[in-house]
Amino acid sequence: TETLIEIVLRHYGDHPPRRILDIGTGTGCILIALLHEWPTTIGVGTDLAPGAVTVAARNAVRHGVGDRASFVETCWARGVVGSFDLILSNPPYIRSDVIPNLAPNVKNYDPILALDGGEDGLDAYRAILTETKPLLEPGGTIFFESGFDQGDSVQRLVAKQGSTRACVHPDLGGNPRVVEISNGDK
């Protein structure tokens, strides 16, 4: 997740986005970190879990960005209105059949909703790509965290959706980890 944040910050440089949508926000850490870096940006975080939305809102206040962050209990981006310059997500991307073999410190403490990406690990990406297409500003960008072996698969989903550009950025270990998607030449 640190890699996702670093890549987004590097992408925007000294020209931060006006509005951010963080899908599957969980505790809000990604949105809060970016709002902390960009004092003129506002953001919306969504999560299916009511407890996560409550925790994220509390965390935003605790970290001094509560006046620029709002959180919505919803599945992915359903019902979200407006447009966004930046949409990002660290969605569940682990294949269902792999979950029983995860390390105990992951499978015993992370909610299953935050882990299980379906049979091929791509269910969340399919849903999010469909739901965010009308929400992305022209020239805007989407960033996804992905599994180390999913960059090509997510890029194929992006191509099917009709975006004009997709590339994958490596994490510190050199594994493909962050998929960048745009609908323009940026």
C-alpha positions in Angstrom: 0.0 0.0 0.0 2.9 2.3 0.6 4.0 1.7 -3.0 0.5 2.8 -4.2 0.7 6.0 -2.2 4.2 6.8 -3.4 3.3 6.2 -7.0 0.2 8.4 -6.8 2.2 11.2 -5.1 4.9 11.0 -7.7 2.3 11.0 -10.5 0.7 14.2 -9.4 3.8 16.0 -8.2 3.1 19.6 -7.4 -0.4 19.5 -9.1 -2.6 17.5 -6.7 -6.1 16.4 -7.8 -9.1 18.3 -6.6 -11.3 15.3 -5.7 -10.3 11.7 -4.7 -12.5 8.6 -4.5 -11.0 5.7 -2.4 -13.0 2.6 -3.0 -12.9 0.0 -0.3 -11.4 2.5 2.1 -11.2 0.2 5.2 -9.6 2.3 7.9 -9.2 5.2 5.5 -5.4 5.1 5.6 -4.9 5.7 1.9 -7.3 8.6 1.6 -6.1 10.1 4.8 -2.4 9.9 3.8 -3.1 11.6 0.5 -5.3 14.3 2.0 -2.6 15.0 4.6 -0.1 15.5 1.7 -2.5 17.7 -0.4 -4.2 20.3 1.8 -6.5 21.6 -1.0 -7.9 18.2 -2.0 -11.1 16.7 -0.8 -12.0 13.0 -0.8 -14.7 10.4 -0.5 -14.0 6.9 0.8 -16.5 4.0 0.3 -16.7 0.7 2.1 -19.3 -2.1 2.4 -18.6 -2.5 6.1 -20.4 0.0 8.4 -17.7 -0.5 11.0 -15.0 0.4 8.5 -16.8 3.6 7.5 -17.1 4.6 11.2 -13.4 3.9 11.9 -12.3 5.7 8.7 -14.3 8.8 9.7 -12.8 8.8 13.2 -9.3 8.4 11.8 -9.8 11.3 9.4 -10.7 13.6 12.3 -7.8 12.2 14.4 -5.4 13.1 11.6 -6.7 16.5 10.9 -8.4 15.9 7.6 -12.0 15.2 8.7 -13.3 18.4 7.3 -12.2 17.3 3.8 -13.1 13.7 3.9 -16.5 12.0 3.8 -17.2 8.3 4.0 -20.1 6.3 2.4 -21.3 2.9 3.3 -21.8 1.2 -0.1 -20.6 -1.6 -2.3 -17.7 -0.3 -4.4 -18.9 3.0 -6.0 -22.6 2.4 -6.2 -24.6 5.5 -5.5 -21.5 7.8 -5.5 -22.2 11.0 -7.2 -19.9 13.6 -8.8 -16.7 13.3 -10.6 -13.2 12.6 -9.5 -9.7 13.4 -10.8 -8.2 10.4 -8.9 -9.9 7.1 -8.1 -7.9 4.5 -6.3 -8.4 1.2 -4.5 -6.7 -1.6 -2.7 -9.5 -4.1 -3.4 -9.7 -7.7 -2.3 -7.6 -9.6 -4.9 -6.7 -12.9 -3.4 -8.2 -16.0 -5.1 -10.8 -17.7 -2.9 -8.9 -21.0 -3.0 -5.8 -19.4 -1.7 -7.3 -17.9 1.4 -7.1 -21.1 3.6 -3.4 -21.2 3.0 -2.6 -17.6 3.9 -0.4 -16.8 6.9 -2.3 -16.8 10.2 -1.5 -13.2 10.8 -3.5 -12.3 7.6 -6.3 -14.8 7.4 -7.1 -14.6 11.2 -7.2 -10.9 11.5 -8.1 -9.3 8.2 -11.9 -9.4 7.3 -12.7 -11.9 4.6 -14.4 -9.1 2.6 -11.0 -7.3 2.4 -9.2 -10.5 1.1 -11.5 -12.6 -1.1 -11.3 -11.5 -4.8 -13.4 -14.4 -6.0 -12.4 -17.5 -8.1 -9.8 -15.7 -10.1 -9.1 -12.8 -7.7 -10.4 -10.2 -10.2 -14.1 -9.8 -9.1 -13.5 -6.4 -7.4 -11.6 -5.0 -10.4 -14.5 -6.0 -12.8 -17.0 -4.2 -10.6 -14.9 -1.2 -9.8 -14.0 -0.6 -13.5 -17.6 -0.7 -14.5 -18.8 1.6 -11.7 -16.1 4.2 -11.9 -16.1 4.8 -15.7 -18.8 7.6 -15.4 -17.1 9.0 -12.3 -13.7 9.7 -13.7 -13.0 13.2 -15.0 -11.5 13.4 -18.5 -7.7 13.2 -18.0 -8.2 11.6 -14.6 -6.4 8.5 -13.4 -7.3 5.3 -11.6 -4.7 3.4 -9.5 -5.3 -0.1 -8.2 -3.1 -2.2 -5.9 -3.0 -5.7 -7.3 -1.6 -9.1 -6.5 2.0 -9.8 -7.6 0.8 -12.0 -10.4 -2.3 -10.0 -11.6 -0.9 -7.0 -13.4 -1.4 -8.4 -16.9 -4.9 -9.7 -16.0 -6.0 -6.3 -14.7 -4.6 -4.6 -17.8 -6.7 -7.0 -20.0 -9.8 -6.0 -18.0 -8.9 -2.3 -18.5 -8.5 -2.8 -22.3 -11.9 -4.5 -22.4 -13.4 -1.5 -20.6 -12.0 0.9 -23.3 -9.4 2.9 -21.3 -6.6 4.3 -23.4 -3.7 3.6 -21.1 -2.7 1.1 -18.5 0.7 0.4 -17.0 1.9 -1.6 -14.0 4.4 -0.3 -11.5 6.6 -2.6 -9.4 6.8 -2.6 -5.6 10.1 -2.4 -3.7 10.6 -6.1 -4.3 10.3 -5.7 -8.1 6.9 -7.4 -8.2 4.2 -5.8 -10.4 1.9 -4.2 -7.8 0.2 -1.0 -8.9 -1.9 -0.7 -12.0 -2.3 2.8 -13.4 -5.2 3.5 -15.7 -6.1 6.7 -17.6 -8.6 7.6 -20.3 -6.4 10.3 -21.8 -2.9 11.0 -22.9 -1.7 12.1 -19.4 
